[in-house]
Amino acid sequence: MDNNNGKEWSGKTRGGSFGYRFFIFLIDRLGVRFAYVFLAFVVIYFIPFAPKATGASWWYARNILKKNRFRSLAFLFVNYYRFGQTLIDKVAVSAGKKDCYQFIFDESYPRFLETLNQERGAIMVSAHVGNWEIGAPFFDKYGKKMHVAMLDAEYRKIKEMLEQHSEDRNYNILPLDETDGLSNILRAKTILDRHEYICFQADRFLG
């Protein structure tokens, strides 16, 4: 719910290379649970020092959810903390620590697999909750046929660092070209013609 004064989403993850490197160290040496504990201190830092995101979340808590000041502050903490957990989980699963996690599927999962098992391509549209680094390994053979459409604008140092600490990726990237919409369409058609899947995060807006 961040109103960037009319600016679109940049496609870049907030945070510097030192922060990623430090949490990679914690996960490798002390485990995921210890990284969760230390995350609480990082969240306390981010609340005052990320004013744009904090202001948007505070406004949402106060005006939409109608929380009082104390509960709004708790909402801020939990919101940042859960987001930080997804980043920790992304690094951990990518580094081969899949056994630390389990997936719970709802009753629609068999119907979802029926769609994927048909001899044709499929387009999946979802909200950007969690991340594909966590989800794709649990799709097994289906993950290899998934192409996640995204703006490939991560900071180069962060990308290289994550790739150094990751196993083979269980899904593919469909990088979106901001200037050439026709090329995007042709690449998407090629994927669908191979009876593979394209995944869009519908809450990521780019003009």
C-alpha positions as CSV (number, residue, x, y, z in Angstrom):
1,M,0.0,0.0,0.0
2,D,2.9,2.3,-0.6
3,N,2.0,5.5,-2.5
4,N,5.3,6.4,-4.2
5,N,3.9,9.9,-5.3
6,G,2.9,8.4,-8.7
7,K,6.1,6.4,-9.2
8,E,5.8,2.8,-10.4
9,W,7.4,-0.1,-8.6
10,S,11.1,-0.2,-9.5
11,G,11.6,-4.0,-9.5
12,K,14.3,-3.8,-6.9
13,T,14.4,-5.3,-3.4
14,R,15.2,-2.9,-0.6
15,G,18.4,-3.6,1.4
16,G,22.1,-3.5,0.7
17,S,24.6,-6.3,0.0
18,F,26.0,-6.1,3.5
19,G,22.6,-7.0,5.0
20,Y,22.2,-10.0,2.7
21,R,25.7,-11.2,3.3
22,F,25.2,-10.9,7.1
23,F,22.0,-13.0,7.0
24,I,23.5,-15.5,4.7
25,F,26.3,-15.9,7.3
26,L,23.7,-16.3,10.1
27,I,21.7,-18.9,8.2
28,D,24.8,-20.9,7.2
29,R,26.5,-20.9,10.6
30,L,23.7,-20.6,13.2
31,G,20.6,-21.7,11.4
32,V,17.3,-20.3,10.3
33,R,15.8,-19.9,13.8
34,F,18.7,-17.8,15.0
35,A,18.3,-15.6,11.9
36,Y,14.6,-15.1,12.9
37,V,15.6,-14.0,16.4
38,F,18.1,-11.4,15.0
39,L,15.5,-10.2,12.5
40,A,13.5,-8.6,15.4
41,F,16.3,-6.1,16.0
42,V,16.5,-5.3,12.3
43,V,12.7,-4.6,12.2
44,I,13.1,-2.2,15.1
45,Y,15.6,-0.3,13.0
46,F,13.5,-0.3,9.9
47,I,10.4,1.2,11.5
48,P,11.9,4.7,11.9
49,F,14.5,4.5,9.1
50,A,12.1,3.4,6.3
51,P,9.7,6.4,6.5
52,K,7.9,6.0,3.3
53,A,6.9,2.3,3.8
54,T,6.3,2.9,7.5
55,G,4.0,5.9,6.8
56,A,2.0,3.9,4.3
57,S,1.6,0.9,6.6
58,W,0.7,3.2,9.6
59,W,-1.9,5.0,7.5
60,Y,-3.4,1.7,6.5
61,A,-3.5,0.4,10.0
62,R,-5.1,3.6,11.4
63,N,-7.5,4.5,8.6
64,I,-8.5,1.2,7.0
65,L,-8.1,-1.3,9.8
66,K,-9.1,1.3,12.4
67,K,-6.5,0.2,14.9
68,N,-5.5,2.3,17.9
69,R,-1.9,3.6,18.2
70,F,-0.6,0.7,20.2
71,R,-2.1,-1.9,17.9
72,S,-1.0,0.0,14.8
73,L,2.6,-0.1,16.1
74,A,2.3,-3.8,16.7
75,F,0.9,-4.1,13.1
76,L,4.0,-2.3,11.8
77,F,6.3,-4.7,13.6
78,V,4.6,-7.8,12.5
79,N,4.3,-6.6,8.9
80,Y,8.0,-5.9,8.6
81,Y,8.9,-9.1,10.5
82,R,6.8,-11.4,8.3
83,F,8.4,-9.7,5.2
84,G,11.8,-10.3,6.6
85,Q,11.0,-13.9,7.3
86,T,10.2,-14.5,3.6
87,L,13.6,-13.1,2.6
88,I,15.3,-15.4,5.1
89,D,13.3,-18.3,3.9
90,K,14.2,-17.4,0.3
91,V,17.9,-17.6,1.0
92,A,17.6,-20.8,3.2
93,V,15.5,-22.8,0.6
94,S,17.7,-21.6,-2.3
95,A,20.8,-22.8,-0.3
96,G,19.3,-26.3,0.0
97,K,17.7,-26.1,3.4
98,K,14.3,-27.3,2.1
99,D,14.0,-29.9,4.8
100,C,13.5,-27.2,7.4
101,Y,10.1,-26.4,5.8
102,Q,6.9,-28.1,4.9
103,F,4.1,-27.1,2.5
104,I,0.4,-27.4,3.4
105,F,-2.0,-27.4,0.4
106,D,-5.7,-26.6,0.5
107,E,-8.5,-28.5,-1.1
108,S,-8.0,-26.8,-4.5
109,Y,-4.5,-28.3,-5.0
110,P,-5.7,-31.4,-6.9
111,R,-7.7,-29.2,-9.3
112,F,-4.6,-27.1,-9.8
113,L,-2.5,-30.2,-10.7
114,E,-5.2,-31.3,-13.2
115,T,-4.7,-28.0,-15.0
116,L,-1.0,-28.4,-15.1
117,N,-1.2,-32.0,-16.3
118,Q,-3.2,-31.1,-19.4
119,E,-1.2,-31.2,-22.7
120,R,-1.3,-27.4,-23.2
121,G,0.3,-24.3,-21.7
122,A,-1.2,-22.4,-18.8
123,I,-1.1,-18.9,-17.5
124,M,-1.2,-18.5,-13.7
125,V,-2.0,-15.2,-12.0
126,S,-1.4,-14.7,-8.3
127,A,-0.7,-12.1,-5.7
128,H,3.0,-11.7,-4.8
129,V,2.9,-13.4,-1.4
130,G,6.0,-15.2,-0.3
131,N,8.4,-15.9,-3.2
132,W,9.1,-18.3,-6.0
133,E,12.5,-19.4,-4.5
134,I,10.5,-21.1,-1.7
135,G,7.5,-22.3,-3.7
136,A,9.1,-23.8,-6.8
137,P,11.1,-26.6,-5.2
138,F,7.9,-28.1,-3.8
139,F,6.4,-28.3,-7.3
140,D,9.0,-30.9,-8.3
141,K,8.7,-31.6,-12.0
142,Y,6.2,-28.8,-12.5
143,G,8.7,-26.2,-11.2
144,K,11.0,-26.8,-14.2
145,K,8.2,-25.8,-16.6
146,M,7.3,-22.6,-14.7
147,H,8.4,-19.2,-16.2
148,V,7.9,-16.4,-13.7
149,A,7.4,-13.0,-15.5
150,M,9.3,-10.3,-13.7
151,L,11.3,-7.2,-14.2
152,D,14.9,-8.3,-13.8
153,A,16.1,-5.2,-12.0
154,E,17.7,-6.5,-8.8
155,Y,20.9,-4.9,-7.8
156,R,23.8,-6.8,-9.5
157,K,25.9,-7.4,-6.3
158,I,22.9,-8.8,-4.5
159,K,22.0,-11.1,-7.4
160,E,25.5,-12.4,-7.6
161,M,25.7,-13.0,-3.9
162,L,22.4,-15.0,-3.8
163,E,23.5,-17.0,-6.8
164,Q,26.7,-18.0,-5.1
165,H,24.8,-19.4,-2.1
166,S,22.0,-21.1,-4.1
167,E,21.5,-24.5,-5.6
168,D,20.1,-24.8,-9.1
169,R,16.9,-22.7,-9.5
170,N,13.8,-24.8,-9.8
171,Y,12.0,-22.4,-12.1
172,N,12.7,-20.1,-15.0
173,I,12.6,-16.4,-15.4
174,L,10.7,-14.6,-18.1
175,P,12.4,-11.2,-18.0
176,L,10.1,-8.4,-19.1
177,D,11.5,-5.8,-21.5
178,E,10.0,-2.4,-20.5
179,T,10.4,-1.0,-24.0
180,D,9.5,-3.8,-26.3
181,G,6.1,-5.2,-25.5
182,L,6.0,-7.3,-28.8
183,S,9.1,-9.3,-27.8
184,N,7.5,-10.1,-24.4
185,I,4.4,-11.4,-26.2
186,L,6.4,-13.5,-28.6
187,R,8.5,-15.1,-25.8
188,A,5.3,-15.8,-23.9
189,K,3.7,-17.5,-26.9
190,T,6.8,-19.7,-27.4
191,I,6.5,-20.9,-23.8
192,L,2.8,-21.7,-24.1
193,D,3.4,-23.5,-27.4
194,R,5.8,-25.8,-25.5
195,H,3.0,-26.7,-23.0
196,E,4.7,-24.9,-20.2
197,Y,3.5,-22.3,-17.7
198,I,3.7,-18.5,-17.3
199,C,3.2,-17.0,-13.9
200,F,2.3,-13.4,-13.3
201,Q,2.2,-11.5,-10.0
202,A,-0.9,-9.4,-10.6
203,D,-0.2,-6.8,-7.9
204,R,3.1,-5.7,-9.5
205,F,2.2,-2.8,-11.7
206,L,4.4,-1.5,-14.5
207,G,3.1,0.9,-17.2
